[in-house]
């Protein structure tokens, strides 16, 4: 409309045509009886009201953005106001010039009208998009756009890193399920699909990468102990993404001196009942397809299909990460609920993970057949099931004074045998002998 206004106001009067409408555009205003002063005064008054309305809404918007997410996001909101401000300034400037030096042709009044309409449309568009720009999904998308351009080792110095931590922790404190769900979904999917090729090539421990991933998880989990279970469930998607990203860049997951989960468990130790919800969110993120989102493990294997077949990051280190998390959950539950309750709960948690591998991830992986490297992906759920079970059985504490510990171990073995048969169609005789 701005371009059309320029053509109408400054080009049409110069054309010598006989069309009625165009001839009317070139009609001189002198002696026509049109009150240009009243018309321009009404236009300037309306423009002043529009800018006052937008400034009033924007003041509230910036306050909400800074409190709910981070001050770093305020700049993005202000930049989105740029097109409206430029259009408003141009329209007001032209109207003021015409007010001091009255326009010559009728088409120039049409120009003012078209430009005023453009200002109104931009104002409505800006106000219409304000709820979206204040949402957790927008904040997360804005943050990961910045993280995507930098290696993992430099994430902590970026504004987007603080936006993710502040946004999730403040939403958790408010019990804002919608914001936590939106941010966790965006962040988890980003972490799984993000490839830091230099870090993957190095495939070794790096303190900067370790601190970035650990602090991201720790910051996002703040206030989770006092929040409802649904918050911990959504946090499980972030946990799943951090685990796979750490595995991809070569972080030693089972290194006790560099534990990715210590900050998370420091928060949730006060509320051990949240661990089951956290575990549920993690296994759903790993294995299930929900809301047009592919399972994280399927995406992970597809993205890194170029790795050699014996690369431990494919399955072995992922299994180590899951087993380490399981051992940490079991330790916290032992300390807070007692051995018997802890063994029952953790046995159910692992049986649920085996079920999701067999019922959800396995069939989805088999659908990959017929595509490049599909045979490898189709076999990986079974390989992961075997490797995770072996690691869990080796770490399962044996306590003669706790019959529930032995019952829980047997329950996990039975669940494993059932799900392995479901995945492969063969009884797991070798694996049963190994871990029994």
Secondary structure, 3 states (H helix, E strand, C coil): CHHHHHHHHHHHHHCCCCCHHHHHHCCECCCCCCCHHHHHHHHHHHHHHHHHHHHHHHHHHHHHHHHHCCCHHHHHHHHHCHHHHHHHHHHHHHHHHHHHCCCCEHHHHHHHHHHHHHHHHHHHHHHHHHHHHCCHHHHHHHHHHHHHCCCHHHHHHCHHHHHHHHHHHHHHHHCCHHHHHHHHHHHHHHHHHCCCHHHHHHCCCCHHHHHHHHHHHHHHCCCCCCCCHHHHHHHHHHHHHHHHHHHHCCCCCCCHHHCCCHHHHHHHHHHCCHHHHHHHHHHHHHHCCECCECCHHHHHHHHCCCCCCCCCCCCHHHHHHHHHHHHHHHHHHHHHHCHHHHHHHHHHHHHHHHHHHHHHHHHHHHCCCCCCCHHHHHHHHHHHHHHHHHHHHHHCCCCCCCHHHHHHHHHHHHHHHHHHHHHHCCCCHHHHHHHC
